[in-house]
Amino acid sequence: MNRKHFLSSFIAAATVFPAFKTLANTVENESSSFKIPPYLKPGDTIGITSPAGYITLEQVQPSVLQMQSWGFNIKIGDTIGKRDFTYGGTDEERLVDFQKMLDDPDIKAIMCARGGYGFVRIIDQLDFSSFKKNPKWIIGFSDITVLHCHLAKNYGIASIHSKMCNSFPDDWSKAEPIQIETILSIKNVLIGEQMGYTAPVNINNRLGKTDGILVGGNLSIIETLAGSNSDLNTKNKILFIEDTGEYLYSIDRMLWNLKRSGKLKNLKGLIVGGFKVKPDDAGEEFGKTIYEIVLEKVKEYSYPIAFDFPVGHQRNNFALKCGVNHTLIVNETGSVLRTV
């Protein structure tokens, strides 16, 4: 059947049969075309807020100075310096602060100060109506994967998976080259430069070339969002995953969840970033490497797979544009990911 004719008939049917409305909305929300927020220009303002863990004003100062040196103005949110146990303020304080950043037309990008835990506690209370009309770049990783997945699922708006304020060096002149390069990748993404990253050869890689929209983030976050209003749709996407502080058996369990829920079935490609694994307890050795764990779950699929990619809880954590078309090439010399 002609696809255009089918969709027209489907939408028409939805107006006649109310039961079709929910499904029609799902199709719209999981569109394969993402909206790209405007790139930043000198003089634009970046807001800094802490929707998850606690951080002090002193700790964010290196990032403030660096982003100001790039020509941007900085607006510090009310949650910076606030603390409610492990959180950057109470749920209400973090909700209000993030909402202000979403709604403020003068703020062109939002930098999450750090990860930790806490975004899932406020995500369903945020009002994205103003943000949908005037999207802006939201920056972060780890716990901020909640937001990347939520934006992809519900609004089809691109976002930036990258280091946050707590990763900026205190002294730029003494920073390691890889630290400088990864921090500068945030600036390059924000101003709209074409991005391209490489990873070395890994004997476990699966060779191939593919194009698709890039989605992903922290594996444990992606898994825990399953069945929720932030559940990530991976069909026909290039998926990237990373994690830290997990046992091998836990990573195995999470990947079984992705496989059983269909998230690994119809991928265009798979990128496996950094995985800092907890040592097995004595007498409880799992018996598989991270490579064996992944390959076991995808053995019946044929898409390219790139291991040891420079993304994750590590120094070589480069800025990636979630929701943007990329080309992934995996060959005998390594792997390359670049924006289209």
Salt bridges, closest charged atoms under 4 A:
GLU30 OE2 - LYS153 NZ 2.44
ASP44 OD2 - LYS41 NZ 3.90
ASP78 OD2 - LYS100 NZ 3.11
ASP91 OD1 - ARG94 NH2 2.15
ASP91 OD2 - ARG121 NH2 2.85
GLU93 OE2 - LYS82 NZ 3.62
ASP104 OD2 - LYS75 NZ 3.02
ASP171 OD2 - LYS174 NZ 3.99
GLU176 OE2 - ARG315 NE 3.83
ASP231 OD1 - LYS263 NZ 2.77
GLU242 OE1 - HIS313 ND1 2.75
ASP252 OD1 - LYS297 NZ 2.68
GLU296 OE1 - LYS297 NZ 2.79
GLU300 OE2 - LYS259 NZ 2.55
